[in-house]
Amino acid sequence: MIPKVDIRQSENWAEYLHSLNWNSHKTSSGVNIEYIKSFLGGIVKIQRPALFDKKDLAEIETFCKGIKPLFIKIEPYVGQNVGVLEEFGYIRSDIPMVPPSTIYIDLTRSEEELWTNISHGAKYSVKWAQKESITLRFYQNPLKEKLELYFQMVQETGRRKHFYTQPYKDMLSKVKIWGKECHMVLAYDKEGNLLSGKFFLCYGDTVLYSSGGTTKRGLGSKGGYEPMWKSILYFKGLGYKVMDLEGKDDERFPSVTGNWGGFSYFKESFGGEVVEFPYPYIKYISPILKFMGKFGKLPL
């Protein structure tokens, strides 16, 4: 089951990007154009728009002329006819700005079906966590105190696994913007020590698994699997239809996703449908970029 709309085309996402100094424009057909201006020129990104045609693309380009961008980058949604982009002079890019593949879990399935679809190893880990008497606590629109605790854990995980951690102010902005559509789950051992946590954003009938983290103490437990399984049931109970696990490794983009194997294995263990999005497409507007592009693809 693929969501009708991606979170990056939602009003909340546009507001979130505005907090990062991006501007947003919505076309007559509802496509969100995100852009930012600099002394060198503007940058335009359009991520996961609903399926569009030549008329929509012409409107996008008409608007972008007023921004005088260096380039326009579009990352299409599933099912998009990329031939439309190629007719307008866009070329394929090998540098995705958002995860190029993901896994969707169909929450309309019964609890029994969902449990059947997860791997033997994940089932073992969930049952082991239950034997360890792990306590889970869900927080809707989490308070600052809990968010700070979660952020410290995510930072610790990022340093340990060598991946980028978004600044605390960005996470705080998401909580303020999504409000009751923002959820967090924290896992504790029987002594009350924090083991792991996960952060979710909801939009329409879909819930996005935005981030997760594990403490050093949690590494020796199965504290990551139980929160994920119970989160699936939690959001199913709230009436959401799809869980988007937000990214997995993709052999098409080894330079970007080559070190995603660890968390991809974790996500894949919960079943779901693997979806590959079309390649990103880019159009150079700047004369300098156009000239440089004649000698090969630019790292954009």
Secondary structure as GFF3:
##gff-version 3
##sequence-region A 1 300
A	DSSP	three_ten_helix	7	9	.	.	.	ID=ss1
A	DSSP	alpha_helix	11	18	.	.	.	ID=ss2
A	DSSP	beta_strand	23	26	.	.	.	ID=ss3
A	DSSP	beta_strand	32	36	.	.	.	ID=ss4
A	DSSP	beta_strand	42	47	.	.	.	ID=ss5
A	DSSP	alpha_helix	54	65	.	.	.	ID=ss6
A	DSSP	beta_strand	69	75	.	.	.	ID=ss7
A	DSSP	alpha_helix	83	87	.	.	.	ID=ss8
A	DSSP	beta_strand	91	92	.	.	.	ID=ss9
A	DSSP	beta_strand	101	106	.	.	.	ID=ss10
A	DSSP	alpha_helix	111	117	.	.	.	ID=ss11
A	DSSP	alpha_helix	120	131	.	.	.	ID=ss12
A	DSSP	beta_strand	135	140	.	.	.	ID=ss13
A	DSSP	alpha_helix	144	161	.	.	.	ID=ss14
A	DSSP	alpha_helix	168	178	.	.	.	ID=ss15
A	DSSP	three_ten_helix	179	181	.	.	.	ID=ss16
A	DSSP	beta_strand	182	188	.	.	.	ID=ss17
A	DSSP	beta_strand	194	203	.	.	.	ID=ss18
A	DSSP	beta_strand	206	214	.	.	.	ID=ss19
A	DSSP	alpha_helix	216	219	.	.	.	ID=ss20
A	DSSP	alpha_helix	225	237	.	.	.	ID=ss21
A	DSSP	beta_strand	242	244	.	.	.	ID=ss22
A	DSSP	alpha_helix	254	257	.	.	.	ID=ss23
A	DSSP	alpha_helix	261	268	.	.	.	ID=ss24
A	DSSP	beta_strand	273	276	.	.	.	ID=ss25
A	DSSP	beta_strand	281	284	.	.	.	ID=ss26
A	DSSP	alpha_helix	287	293	.	.	.	ID=ss27
###
